[in-house]
Amino acid sequence: MNIIFRVDSSYEMGTGHVMRCLTLAHELKTRQAKVSFICRDLPGNLASYIRGQGYPVFLLPFRSERADASWLRVDFKTDAMETLQILMASSPVDCLIIDHYGIDQRWESLIEANVAKLVVIDDLADRPHQCSIVLDQNSSSAGDRYHGLVPDSCVMLVGTSYAILRPEFRSMKKQLAERDGSINRILVFFGGTDPTHETLKTLQILNKRQYSNLHLDVVVGEMNTNKDVIEQLCTPMANAFFHCQIDYMADLMRKADFAIGAGGSSTWERCYLGLPSLSIITADNQREITKRVHEQGATCCLGDSAEVTAISIEHGLNTMLASPSLVEEMSKQALQLMGEDKFNEVIDRIMGGDNDIHS
């Protein structure tokens, strides 16, 4: 099968969309699919990283003087036509997988005749789609989340059971020891770019003497503009270990007793491994997810990044350090939240015909 992803990354929008698409790409490649990516050449994009993972990348041009304020940074017709040129040159395309908040039914209707199957990865359920499959890994009590937003024939894969997790997370889950609520090792990770500088805010607290007995793993992405400053802050801290653009996050999460991080896609990674956390909302699209996980008791959300201070983080951490029973219960709730693992069904449906697997 010839499968193409349409996905973007940048300093502003972060790297989460690309990283979860790469997870799908790796699984599809193991099933002999030919995989490539179409990305816009935005500042801070991951095109080089994608190529380093072994996939061709077709770059759409970016001109700052014409930049649109939307997620696409150009009007949807321009983006669709530029994408269509690549699809026609790559024909036949068996499947186009879209992971982009700036794309909806208007864009998809211009493309659909040129691909055999169109798959949409979405988190928001806030706009209509013209697709064969919609994949939304967010926990949702609303089974009809996409009712009226997708065709009646669309296969809806909705819920945390369909979480897009790299294979190492499944391997680590088999090695997972039950957490007793004590906190000796903390993981700090605010996504690939951390545009609101939460890592620096957190380190203001963690470099205090009272936390010197804690083992700290501080993780940043290659596109984090503060990565050099963060590394310099960690260097004199005997208990802090700096990690940049790693491929062993699952191992760090397994070893950690607690995490401090953003409410993005790593929420599901933490929950899958039962890792309790303090979380901060760093983008609007994280609000619904984080609120739901907080209500489930699997994380303690401190609020929006603009409102969360270093003191807020310190108060939250001190509460957790003094409440092992609370932390232990958070771990149990996180594991329970994830439910049955149906990731293989996602791959089966992408690789198979629309109607060859029945719900």
HELIX and SHEET records of a PDB file:
HELIX    1   1 GLY A   16  THR A   30  1                                  15    
HELIX    2   2 ALA A   47  GLY A   52  1                                   6    
HELIX    3   3 SER A   64  ARG A   66  5                                   3    
HELIX    4   4 PHE A   76  ALA A   89  1                                  14    
HELIX    5   5 GLN A  105  ILE A  111  1                                   7    
HELIX    6   6 GLU A  112  ASN A  114  5                                   3    
HELIX    7   7 THR A  160  TYR A  162  5                                   3    
HELIX    8   8 PRO A  167  LYS A  174  1                                   8    
HELIX    9   9 GLU A  198  LEU A  206  1                                   9    
HELIX   10  10 ARG A  209  TYR A  211  5                                   3    
HELIX   11  11 LYS A  227  CYS A  234  1                                   8    
HELIX   12  12 MET A  249  LYS A  255  1                                   7    
HELIX   13  13 SER A  266  TYR A  272  1                                   7    
HELIX   14  14 ASP A  284  GLN A  286  5                                   3    
HELIX   15  15 ARG A  287  GLN A  296  1                                  10    
HELIX   16  16 ALA A  310  LEU A  321  1                                  12    
HELIX   17  17 PRO A  324  MET A  338  1                                  15    
HELIX   18  18 PHE A  343  MET A  351  1                                   9    
SHEET    1   A 7 VAL A  57  LEU A  60  0                                        
SHEET    2   A 7 LYS A  34  ARG A  40  1                                        
SHEET    3   A 7 ASN A   2  VAL A   7  1                                        
SHEET    4   A 7 CYS A  95  ASP A  99  1                                        
SHEET    5   A 7 LEU A 118  ILE A 121  1                                        
SHEET    6   A 7 ILE A 133  ASP A 136  1                                        
SHEET    7   A 7 VAL A 155  VAL A 158  1                                        
SHEET    1   B 6 ALA A 240  CYS A 244  0                                        
SHEET    2   B 6 HIS A 215  VAL A 220  1                                        
SHEET    3   B 6 ARG A 185  PHE A 189  1                                        
SHEET    4   B 6 PHE A 258  ALA A 262  1                                        
SHEET    5   B 6 SER A 277  ILE A 281  1                                        
SHEET    6   B 6 CYS A 300  ASP A 304  1                                        
END                                                                             
